[in-house]
Amino acid sequence: MSIDITDSIFNDEAAAWAHFEAIRWPNGPVCPHCGVIGAADKINGGTARAGLYRCHECVKQFTATVGTVYERSHIPMHKWLLATHLMCSGKKGISAHQLFRMLGFGSYRTAWFMAHRIREAMTDIEPNKTGGPLGGTDKIVEADETVVGGKAKNRAYRDPAPKKMVATLVERGGRVRSKHVAAINSKTLRPFVMKNVSRKSTLNTDEASYYVRMGREFAGHHAVDHSRGEYAYKLDGRTVTVNGPENYFSIFKRGVYGVYHSISEAHLHRYLAEFDFRYNNRSKRAYPVNADTR
């Protein structure tokens, strides 16, 4: 679903609230305090904040933002929707500095705060509850890892930032899950793979020994030998490759080097959540206005 960036929901506060409430409450206002549906009146007046309702049952006040990352924010709703749309529709992301310039904020800190809240809404906190393990019977999951960080030749006056390691799982034709790991070895990779991949899957990896050992616990395991220049081959009519994670890494690194320029280790997991979300929702609506509390 494409959305015109000139749509009134991105520049008119009343239209933004009406749009958000229609998606958040398709059957009428829902009181977050007592759970009653459709039994609330909108509070109007010069001193009432936008989108404020009062429940008939418990007589408490609330807005549609309760339970979302937009809650308790003084940023106008139309700017929240526009920022969320821009972050979700830009394949390689959008920097907080760009949001600061485009949305006309008074300070960069506001844009930085907003961007991280939106990333928090993109986070798949409990993957086994929110999406289940990747793969399954007759499905292929590709696993690979990479390092992210500056190169010494690009740093004229100081040492390059420490390398940060990322592991990624891609279900062929399906979802992706990524994680920042402390090191690339069996101790860090095995828990990530075993927690997030169904044992009924066929696991495709490179030739690393730690993958060979964990591969025995899956329905099938095939590897490409990068040390011999092998990147793909046919087996029983199916292609054995780890091009899925490598394609994901190419997009992620273009975002890091071209948009964000550098990412601190403390926030790397949030940026991975952002890129995972866009990959997993690439054919869905442009932005998650029903984002849950994170």
Secondary structure, 3 states (H helix, E strand, C coil): CCCCCCCHHHCCHHHHHHHHHHHHCCCCCECCCCCCECCEEECCCCCCCCCCEEECCCCCEECCCCCCCCCCCCCCHHHHHHHHHHHHHCCCCCCHHHHHHHHCCCCHHHHHHHHHHHHHHHCCCCHHHHCCCECCCCCEEEEEEEEECCCHHHCCCCCCCCCEEEEEEEECCCCEEEEEECCCCHHHHHHHHHHHECCCCEEEEECCHHHHHHHCCCCEEEEECHHHCCCEEEECCEEEECHHHHHHHHHHHHHHHHHHCCCCCCCHHHHHHHHHHHHHCCCCCCCCCCCCCC
